């Protein structure tokens, strides 16, 4: 005969099992991890940003899925997507070029959701996107580059023509020949990495901000794309 302690243990186990059948067991479905490669990370950010934009536009009765039939509808779509009125964000780069953007609109809202601070992200992203342009501008001030460029212009100028008469877009074969003969390609290959390293050092604060906000956005994108927690089990006895 079973002793009293054994019967109690078995009865308790039966009650527990019945309780699980009644209430179900909550299981957290593991979500995707942050992708390991920059290309996959970019793809994730684009996908989630597009989903956020689509949701925002849908709430306004608009969509990017089809081309607007009328100019009025197109204006509504552009305003909803990019914002309206004066552009609140502005950054003048070392190259002299000024980049502006709105803080309203579905695109700005999506980036606010992902990056947490769209003003900081705007400044960091614009700076990072233009690092190479800034390095190239600095490179053009180098005497070696200026001398090589002058040789290139003489090479690409048709015989008997003034340098001002040189075609704006010489034939590819002419470009390749003059790059080699003038030494311009070699000078650029030598100077650009040096200037890019200097620019990255100069813009170190923005580079740090860019990486921090991108990391935040990737984590947020994973959260937004992860499956919700599900409940398993049945209420049937």
RATAWO-V168389 format. One record per pair of residues at least 12 apart in sequence whose ideal C-beta (glycine too) atoms are under 8 Angstrom apart, sorted by the first residue. I is the first residue (numbers start at 1). J is the second residue. D is the distance in Angstrom with one decimal. If there is no record, write none. Layout:
# RATAWO-V168389
i=I j=J d=D
i=I j=J d=D
This chain:
# RATAWO-V168389
i=18 j=237 d=7.3
i=20 j=233 d=6.5
i=21 j=233 d=6.5
i=21 j=234 d=6.2
i=21 j=235 d=7.6
i=21 j=236 d=7.3
i=21 j=237 d=6.7
i=22 j=235 d=6.2
i=22 j=237 d=7.6
i=23 j=233 d=7.0
i=24 j=231 d=4.9
i=24 j=232 d=5.9
i=24 j=233 d=2.9
i=24 j=234 d=7.1
i=24 j=235 d=7.5
i=25 j=231 d=7.6
i=25 j=232 d=5.6
i=25 j=233 d=5.4
i=26 j=229 d=6.6
i=26 j=230 d=7.9
i=26 j=231 d=5.4
i=26 j=232 d=7.7
i=27 j=229 d=7.5
i=27 j=230 d=6.1
i=27 j=231 d=7.5
i=27 j=232 d=5.4
i=28 j=229 d=5.1
i=29 j=226 d=7.9
i=29 j=227 d=4.5
i=29 j=228 d=7.6
i=29 j=229 d=6.7
i=29 j=230 d=5.9
i=31 j=222 d=6.2
i=31 j=223 d=7.4
i=31 j=225 d=7.4
i=31 j=226 d=2.7
i=31 j=227 d=6.2
i=32 j=222 d=5.9
i=32 j=225 d=6.5
i=32 j=226 d=6.3
i=33 j=222 d=7.0
i=34 j=218 d=4.9
i=34 j=219 d=6.6
i=34 j=222 d=5.6
i=35 j=218 d=7.9
i=41 j=214 d=7.9
i=41 j=218 d=5.8
i=44 j=218 d=6.8
i=44 j=221 d=5.2
i=44 j=222 d=7.4
i=44 j=225 d=7.2
i=45 j=114 d=6.9
i=45 j=214 d=7.9
i=45 j=217 d=6.0
i=45 j=218 d=6.8
i=45 j=221 d=5.7
i=47 j=221 d=7.8
i=47 j=225 d=7.4
i=48 j=114 d=6.7
i=48 j=220 d=7.9
i=48 j=221 d=4.1
i=48 j=224 d=5.4
i=48 j=225 d=5.9
i=49 j=107 d=7.9
i=49 j=110 d=4.9
i=49 j=111 d=7.0
i=49 j=114 d=6.3
i=51 j=224 d=7.5
i=52 j=106 d=7.6
i=52 j=109 d=7.1
i=52 j=110 d=3.7
i=52 j=113 d=5.7
i=52 j=114 d=7.4
i=52 j=224 d=7.7
i=53 j=81 d=7.0
i=53 j=106 d=4.8
i=53 j=107 d=5.9
i=53 j=110 d=5.0
i=56 j=80 d=7.5
i=56 j=106 d=3.6
i=56 j=109 d=5.7
i=56 j=110 d=6.8
i=57 j=77 d=7.5
i=57 j=80 d=5.9
i=57 j=81 d=6.9
i=57 j=106 d=5.5
i=60 j=76 d=8.0
i=60 j=80 d=5.2
i=60 j=106 d=7.9
i=62 j=76 d=6.5
i=62 j=77 d=5.3
i=62 j=80 d=5.5
i=64 j=77 d=7.6
i=64 j=81 d=7.7
i=79 j=105 d=7.3
i=80 j=105 d=6.5
i=80 j=106 d=5.8
i=81 j=105 d=5.7
i=81 j=106 d=5.4
i=81 j=107 d=5.7
i=82 j=102 d=5.9
i=82 j=105 d=4.8
i=82 j=107 d=6.1
i=82 j=108 d=8.0
i=83 j=101 d=7.9
i=83 j=102 d=2.8
i=83 j=103 d=6.9
i=83 j=104 d=4.0
i=83 j=105 d=3.3
i=83 j=107 d=7.8
i=83 j=108 d=6.0
i=84 j=102 d=7.2
i=84 j=104 d=6.8
i=84 j=105 d=7.5
i=85 j=102 d=7.5
i=85 j=104 d=7.7
i=87 j=100 d=4.0
i=87 j=101 d=5.9
i=87 j=102 d=5.4
i=88 j=101 d=7.8
i=88 j=102 d=6.3
i=88 j=103 d=4.5
i=89 j=101 d=4.4
i=89 j=102 d=7.2
i=89 j=103 d=6.2
i=89 j=118 d=7.8
i=89 j=119 d=6.3
i=89 j=122 d=4.8
i=89 j=123 d=7.9
i=91 j=122 d=7.1
i=91 j=123 d=5.5
i=91 j=126 d=5.1
i=91 j=127 d=7.3
i=93 j=126 d=7.2
i=93 j=127 d=7.5
i=93 j=130 d=5.3
i=93 j=133 d=7.4
i=93 j=134 d=6.7
i=94 j=134 d=4.8
i=94 j=137 d=6.9
i=95 j=130 d=6.7
i=95 j=133 d=5.3
i=95 j=134 d=5.8
i=95 j=137 d=5.1
i=97 j=130 d=7.6
i=97 j=133 d=7.9
i=99 j=126 d=4.8
i=101 j=122 d=5.7
i=103 j=118 d=6.3
i=103 j=119 d=7.3
i=113 j=220 d=7.1
i=113 j=224 d=8.0
i=114 j=216 d=7.9
i=114 j=217 d=4.1
i=114 j=220 d=5.3
i=114 j=221 d=6.3
i=115 j=213 d=4.7
i=115 j=214 d=7.8
i=115 j=216 d=6.4
i=115 j=217 d=4.9
i=116 j=213 d=6.8
i=116 j=216 d=5.7
i=116 j=217 d=7.9
i=116 j=220 d=7.7
i=117 j=213 d=7.0
i=120 j=209 d=5.8
i=120 j=213 d=6.4
i=121 j=213 d=5.1
i=123 j=206 d=6.7
i=123 j=209 d=7.7
i=124 j=206 d=4.9
i=124 j=207 d=7.8
i=124 j=209 d=4.4
i=124 j=210 d=3.9
i=124 j=213 d=6.2
i=125 j=210 d=6.5
i=127 j=203 d=5.5
i=127 j=206 d=4.2
i=127 j=207 d=7.9
i=127 j=210 d=7.4
i=128 j=203 d=7.6
i=128 j=206 d=6.7
i=128 j=207 d=6.4
i=128 j=210 d=4.8
i=131 j=196 d=6.6
i=131 j=199 d=5.3
i=131 j=200 d=6.3
i=131 j=203 d=6.6
i=132 j=192 d=7.9
i=132 j=196 d=6.4
i=134 j=199 d=4.9
i=134 j=203 d=7.9
i=135 j=192 d=6.0
i=135 j=195 d=4.0
i=135 j=196 d=4.1
i=135 j=198 d=7.4
i=135 j=199 d=4.7
i=136 j=192 d=6.8
i=136 j=195 d=7.5
i=138 j=195 d=4.7
i=138 j=198 d=7.2
i=138 j=199 d=6.9
i=139 j=188 d=6.9
i=139 j=191 d=4.7
i=139 j=192 d=5.8
i=139 j=195 d=4.8
i=142 j=187 d=7.9
i=142 j=191 d=5.7
i=144 j=187 d=5.4
i=144 j=191 d=7.1
i=145 j=184 d=7.7
i=145 j=187 d=5.4
i=145 j=188 d=7.1
i=145 j=191 d=6.0
i=148 j=182 d=5.4
i=148 j=183 d=5.0
i=148 j=184 d=4.2
i=148 j=186 d=7.9
i=148 j=187 d=4.4
i=148 j=188 d=8.0
i=149 j=182 d=7.6
i=149 j=184 d=6.1
i=151 j=181 d=7.5
i=151 j=182 d=3.8
i=151 j=183 d=6.9
i=151 j=184 d=7.1
i=152 j=178 d=5.0
i=152 j=179 d=7.1
i=152 j=182 d=3.9
i=152 j=184 d=4.5
i=153 j=166 d=6.5
i=154 j=182 d=7.9
i=155 j=174 d=7.9
i=155 j=177 d=7.2
i=155 j=178 d=3.8
i=155 j=181 d=5.4
i=155 j=182 d=5.4
i=156 j=170 d=4.8
i=156 j=174 d=5.6
i=156 j=175 d=7.3
i=156 j=178 d=4.9
